[in-house]
Amino acid sequence: MSPMAVFVVVAAFTRPEQIGTGPAMMLWVLPLAASIAIVYKATKVPKITARSFIKESAVLFGSIVVFVFVSMIVGFVLTWLIVE
């Protein structure tokens, strides 16, 4: 790898990405949850076949998204009760 390429890669990480705190920003959870589900199932499934792997990954993805959504609602309600 050339020194210039290394410089470009390192320079890309000097300024953090700005991510807001609005409700639309919760959509960033979806690719993260998908990545977690796929990697976890790839390491835990004893025999990987396309059908079972996709099914189990989708179930885990759904359960992660539901848990995050319920946690968000609980946090919203607690914040509302404390502030009001």
Secondary structure by P-SEA (a helix, b strand, c coil): ccaaaaaaaaaaacccbbbbccccccaaaaaaaaaaaaaaaaaccccccaaaaaaaaaaaaaaaaaaaaaaaaaaaaaaaaaac
